[in-house]
Amino acid sequence: MTKSRLFFAIFSYVAFTFFLLSCNNELNQAPASLTISEGFKNPMGFHDDKPTFSWQLPVTTDVKSQSAYQIVVASSRELLPNNPDLWDSTKQESNQSTFIEYKGTELQSRQKVYWQVRYWNQDGHVSEWSDINFFELGLLNNSDWKAKWVGLDTAKDSIKCVRKFLMHRPQCLRKGFEISTEVASARLYITAKGVFDVHLNGKDVSDDVMPPGWTPYNHRIETLTYDVSELIASGNNVLAVELASGWHSGRISRGNALYENFASPKILCQLEITLKDGSKQTIISDDTWKGTTNGPTRLASIYDGEVYDANLEMPNWTTTSFDDSTWIQTETDVITDSVKLEPKRHNTVKTRTTIDNVKLVSAKNNTAIFNFQQNIVGVPKVKVPMKKGDTLKIRFSEMLLNDGTFYTTNYRSAKSTDYYIASKDGIVEYTPKFTFHGFQFLELSGFDQSANPEASWVQGLAQYSNFDQNGTFTSSHEKLNQLQSNITWGLRDNFFDIPTDCPQRDERLGWTGDAQVISPTAMFNYDMYSFWSAWLQSMRETQSEHENGLIPFIIPDVLQNNNASSGWGDACVIIPWDLYHLTGDKSLLHENYEMGKKWIGYYQSKAKNFIPNMHSFADWLQPFPTKEGKEGNKGDTPRDLINTAYFGHSAHLISKIAGILGKEDDEKKFKDLYKAVANAFENEFFDEQHGKLKTEHETQTSYLLAIYFDLLKPETKKKAQQHLLATIKKADNHLGTGFLGTPILPKVLDDMGEIDLMYKILFKETYPSWFYSINQGATTMWERWNSYSQAEGYNPQPMNSLNHYAYGAIGQWMYERIAGLASLEPGYKKIRIAPIPNTEFLTSASASVKSPYGEASSSWNIENGEFTLDVVIPPNTSAEVQIPFGTEANLMVNGNNFTETSNVKLISSDKNVVKLLAEPGTYNFQTKF
Ligand code: RAM
């Protein structure tokens, strides 16, 4: 062999060996979509020093599941992945890729933490490391704050408004300061007793709407953290804050003693600057700040609107060139230990959508009415010609009266009107800042009379807590799609920092019952886990005021009436349970467990022989109540029956939660309690022999609660089911349910196999039904099944919101059963794809959700006698797929006759359903219909 040949042979051997080795060790694609805790991506000012970590596996044919993972966490980017100084989980054999607890070195306020992760797939092949993600903690302890609460005493010259409540003048506050050298980085930590808008050197620090939002301020005020490194420079700087009452000192808090009786709003801020020379400089709110109430925003109230006088504008007051020598010195308060200052734990409200599809409805008598064609929540942006000194009046309404004027009776005492006083002739632009309205129509008056109103004068800025869409639902039926639209608008409109009952009248409060029924539907449609868990913290804090475990009707509790309602307070057990089912995050169950137990204690304290005697709003707003007017609001399902049913149900859920948390004694104790309550329930309210209600009125909801909460013996239950069907038949296949019965109606009928009946009820066009409001022109869900009718006009009761989400709870069934996409094991670890098509009404339906493991979807279609089902199952999950037509023999999978493979296995097959177990991937199932 010549030298060159020998060289070539050796070279080829080495190259081939390398090739083989590299094949064996081929790295899987890196994990992606890294988040911490309830879904945060690289958050700034994070609230939790013990976060959890989640990631998703890539969608490729090589990766079906995870067999192990490794997380590395470090105090700087450079240390990753090899020298993680904070935590190295080391390789953990586990298929868990969500909510892994951090178990490293204790973290501190302000700390910036970097992390990345890799996984091993089902064959033991390791992946590449993910991108490096980070989180930065906010100020976690009150002792981190050197600042003081600062503001002007606006209580002393405040105005008496509706119901003699105080209305504070908004204030402008500012502080100039000098920086000696160049800035490396800067963080602004800020909050308010009130709501604020902050500027640095003339620039907006953020586009947050009405921060810090609403918590039980007597327990906790949330703080915001902003990276302001780019907004500060060496030399003179100025920090400028506009401050208004918001929830804290506004009428909405009803002058509550716990909220310091309309105390003057104050801000708290701490600007921490790191200079390029390594030194630090901190600017705090203290008595060197100056303020004025002579700014242009004269009044601002959540319920009543805003008054803005452009003649009082103070050009450049947020910049260094402004002279504040006429401003007055502020007053200060020290921070107290009793009110915790904690970084905001969910997204602030933002302007999410601009509606400019506006119609000019009428223009007469110098008044113009505009239609946004959608009931929204937020503020308008007006661009209107005006004459100097004139006042533009902006009114709102959800719908019009027959004569084309505004229906505002349902705003009750909320004035919901904005005023703008012009300082010049010409076009003015105005967007209110410290209020929000619920409206579809807007009326302008006071504009330049020589101008012809145009639709382009107004836009609608839809505002809500800044969460993203999480799911989609669509079908072949226009009205069902409109219902989905009404549900999702109703949700966005009512998630303004807290879950509200309605967004427009003098209420807008965190009613627990409404939230309890809507949270699963909300979670399907929006990525709002952190929103709910934040509100649950407020609930825990509020419950701590009550030794007997009472959960008030609303959170934050501005009513302070020491009262609780069954079906409402149960939100403290039901919401965590539902969220766990959809996220798989056990820490949520831990966090809320004691609260749930105490709530059961409350029931026990009210119960005699397991029948609680307590308040209940009952099956709120049931249609056709036997009592008239306001009296009828509570429907006909007896209060005691509802109390007992929820007592039993919550005890049952707590027992299940105890089981999941490994608390065996509690699991047994609460199961026994549930059984005892169920027994008492059946004896008290049911005729055992006939399974019929013994109560005065036989309502659908009585049967639904008894059946869905599993409170009857199997024989009684069977009979009760027949009675339920009879009540529905008697109502000509209409629902007869209020807030509590409606969400469980589809679930019960579904369990009974009464799918066609449920479709009939859902697709009813006449009152009471979901489509009835759509037929009357609704673009959101209504508070009442008959809030309005074209024939009879508005329901005469002033409690008549046209934007109330409770009846939107049907949304869950639309996802889970019409389209067929549900979580079968917590957090979609196992998915159930089980559509139940009804060909009388639909030819197709589809839904998708961003599950914790990635996108999952189910989409079916019936055409030319063929049923097709397209399914996406994300990695690290599996799915039980139920094909509702055809047989195993005529089933095609991805174009081929069905035979079992490693990806699809047969679970069972009968003449109705073929059940399969499918591994992650994309599938097309086809069968004869
Ligand atoms: C109304 C609210 C809410 C309901 C309570 C009982 O005032 O709007 O929807 O939960 O009453």
Boltz pocket constraint, residues with backbone or C-beta under 6 A from the ligand:
constraints:
  - pocket:
      binder: B
      contacts: [[A, 501], [A, 502], [A, 507], [A, 511], [A, 512], [A, 513], [A, 514], [A, 617], [A, 620], [A, 804]]
      max_distance: 6.0
